[in-house]
């Protein structure tokens, strides 16, 4: 990872859990009419309901089928509540991460400015090194007498030496100033790395919650197909609620 680059924070949007239609709350079961004979009578359609709240169609659910459908309905409700409960803190954590990311953007601008200054300083140091090397070559030639120079040339050479020393002193001072800000760079890098880790962790947990929400939606769609539009007898429901 580039020392001064933040990994993009993939703040995935939490998939909205499709709100299932509320099942009609069963009314208190009416007292069964006294049997007129030992043999069961044909069920009256007026004493039936559907788990989906509509009129219902298709074959009436058996008591065992109704029991299974109710259990699935209750399980779906509990799972949906768990997903909804997990979503709010995850969304709040997302907002905190976004706020932290914005703060890092401000500090990143400062770090990038320091980085630019350091690059520029290195460039000028290189140029100074080239200038010193060239001056040393000329000074060596004058000292060894391989070139003929005038007094004015010697004075110019000496003046350049003084200029080089002044430039070197200025660059050293600037380098010390930049070095003192290294703690700022280090602190930024530490925060940026921590931010990357927290973002990756959030994305993973968000993806897991999204998968859970999808699983609930898929299971509810199957429940609707299997149970919601099928009628059931109210006395069967009453018996199931009593544990029969």
N, C-alpha and C positions, 0 to 999 in steps of 0.2 A: 504493500500500500504506500502511495506517495505520502511522505511525511506531512505535507501541508494540505492534503486532499481529504475531504470527508467522503466516505462511502455514501451513495445515495440512500436515503431512508425510505424504504418501500412501505409506506404506511397504507397497507391494504385496507380498503373500506369494508367494515364488517357487514357481511351479507345480511340483509333484513330477513328476519324470520317471518314467513307469511303467517299472519294471525289466523288461526283456525276459527271457524265459526263456532260459537258457543253452543254446546249441546243443551237442548231444553232440559231444565231441571225437572226430574220426574215428580209428578204430584203425589201426594200421599195416597197410597193405593186404597181403593174402595174395598169395603168388606165384601168378601165373596158371597154371592147369593147362595142360600142353602140348596144343596143338591136335591133334586127330586127323584133321582134314581142312582143306583150304584154305578151305572155306566157313565163315562164322561160325555158331556154335550159338546157340540161344535162351537168353537170360539166365536164370539161376537166381534166383528171388525171395529165396532165403536170402542172396544176395550183394548185397543192396540195403539202403540205409538211407534215412532222411529227415533233412533239415536241422533239422527241428523236434524230433527225438529220438523221435517216436512211430513207429508202424508205417507210417504214410503211406498215402495212397490216391490214386487217380487215375492218370493217365498218367505213366509213368516219364520223368524229365527226360532230355533229350538232353545230350550232353557240352557243347554250346554253351550250352544253358539252364542247366546246372549251373554252368558257369564264370561266367555272368552272375549267378546267384544267390549264389555264393560271394563274388564281388566286391562285390555289394550288401551282403551280410552283414558283410564286413570294413569297408566304408565306414560302415555304421550303427554298428558297434562303436567306430570311431574318433571319429565325431561324438558319440556318447553319452558317451565318455570326456572329450571336450572340454567338453561341457556340464556334466558332473559336476565337472570340475576348476575351472570358472568359478564354480560355485555356492557353494563353500565360502568363498572370499574375499569374495564378494558378501554372504553371510549375516553374516560377521564385520563387514563394513563397516556393515551394517544395525544391528548391536548397538551399534557405536560411535556411530552417528547417534542412536540412541535414548537413549544415555547423555548425549550432548551436549544433546539436547532437554530431558531432565530437568533438567540444570544450568541451562539457559536459563529454565526455569519458575521456579526459585528467584530468579534475577536479575530476571526479569520482575516478580515480586511487589514487589521493591524499587523498580524503575522505576515501576510503577503507583502505589506509595505516594508517590513523588516527584511524579508527575504530579498526584495528588490534592491534594498540598500546594500545588502551583503554581496549580491551579484555585482553591483556597480563598483563596490569597494575592491573586490577581487580583480575586476577588469583594470582598475587604476593601479593596483599593486603590480599587475603584470606589466603594464606600460612603464611603471617606474623601474621595474627590474630590467627591462630592455634599455631604458635610458642609462641606468647605472652601468650596464655591461658596455654600452657604446662609449661612455665617458672613460671607463677603465682602459679601454683599448687606446683611446687618444692619449690619455695620461701616460700610459706605458710607452707609447711611441715617443712622446716628448722626453720622458725620463731617459730612454735608451738612446736618444739622439737620432732616431731613424727618420725623423721629419724635422724640417727647419721651421721654427716658429719665432714670432716676434714677441716683444714684451706685451703688446696688446693681445696677442693670442693667448699668452699665459694668463693674463688678467681675465680674459673671457672664460678660460677653462676653470679658473678658480671661482669665478662668479657662478658658473654652472654648478660647481660642487656645492656651493652654499645653497643654491636653489634646490638642488636634489635633497640636501639635508632637511631643508624647510618642508619640502613636499613629503618626505618620509615621516617627519615628526607629525605633520597634519594627518597623514593616513593612519599612523599609530594611534593617535588620539581618537580618530573616528572608529577604528577597530575596537578599542577599549569600550567605547560607548555601546557599540552593537553587541559586544560580548556580554555586557551587563544585562542586556535584554533577553539573553538566552533563556533565562528562567521563565520569561513570558511565553516563549516558543515551546518550551518543555511542558509547561502547564497546559497550553492549548492542545498539544499533541495527546497528553494524557486524557483530557476531557473528550477530545474527538474520538479516541479509541474506546473510551467508556460509552460514548454515545452510540458508536457503531454496534457495540455488543448489546446494549439495551434495545436498540432498534431491531437487531436480528432476533432477539428473544421475543420482543413484542410481535413481530411478524409471524414467528412460529406459533405462538399462542393464539393469535388472531386467526391463523389458518386452521388451527385445530378447532376453534370455536365455530368457524364457518362450516367446517365439515360436520360438526355435531348438529348445527342448525339444519343443514341439508338432509342429514339422516332423519331428523325429526319430521321434516316436511315430506320426505319420501315415504316414511312409515305412516304418516297421517293420510297421505294420498291413498295408500293401500288400505288403510282402515276405512276411509270413506267408501272405497269400492266394495269392501267386504261387509261393512256393517251399517254405515250411516243411512243408507236409503232402504234398509230392510226393516220391516215392522217387527214388533215383538209384543207379547202379551203382558199386560200390566201385572197380572198375578204372578207371572214368572219373575218379573223384576222384583216384586215384593218378596218372593221366596228367596231370591239371591241375596237381597239386602239383609235378610234374616240369617244368612249363612247356610241356606238349604241348597 
